[in-house]
Amino acid sequence: MRKKVKLSLIENATTRRKTFLKRKEGLLKKVDELATLCDVKACAVVYSPYQSTPEVWPSREGVEEVVSNFMECSVRERTKNMVDQETFVRQSIAKENEHLNKLREENRNSQIKEFMFGCLEGKMEAHHLDGRDKRDLKSFVDKYLNVITHKIEILTKNGESSSSLPPLIADAAAPINLNQNPNVEEHEDILSMENNHQEPVTARLAALTIADADVSAPNNTKKL
């Protein structure tokens, strides 16, 4: 594993010059690879205190050709992919916030699912939920019931009896968005088999929604 380089000015002049020569060689090599592998026009101009004239790649004529072609483009085309430092930082922040919100949603979804199946299995100790927990739990149960009902309809249509359906086991690979209506076709694998025979899951889930206001179970969900 390569050691992370601290990006700051190298104080020692000799070391700084050696690093410059090494990095410059690597940079020009990468530009050459870019032009060769991708069949694009590229050039490089390097100014340094170690040479009186700037070093160019691949040649002065080559640089002039690339710059000339670039300047012939309209201002809109030249600047459409350009951003200043402030814009770049704003875009990065927006992207990270979007990712953070997605993680929060997935975490909340996972917590509600775990709580719901804990209630069904009787593993949760008595504790009153707050308003948000009740709303999210009810929404989650309703959506799961819709998915299960759709699956039962498919199996019944194919000639299987709904009374022979196995109990439901939480499928961690099939999250449900609490803020959107799920497409039941995307949850075809939500039913699976379990060794212990319990009462039909639809009845148990329905009981949760009916008794929503009186749900008593530990508040397992962390506030986000």
Secondary structure, 3 states (H helix, E strand, C coil): CCCCCCCCCCCCHHHHHHHHHHHHHHHHHHHHHHHHHHCCCCCEEECCCCCCCCEEECCHHHHHHHHHHHHHCCHHHHHCCCCCHHHHHHHHHHHHHHHHHHHHHHHHHHHHHHHHHHHHCCCCCCCECCHHHHHHHHHHHHHHHHHHHHHHHHHHHCCCCHHHCCCCCCCCCCCCCCCCCCCHHHHCCCCCCCCCCCCCHHHHHHHHHHCHHHCECCCCCCCC
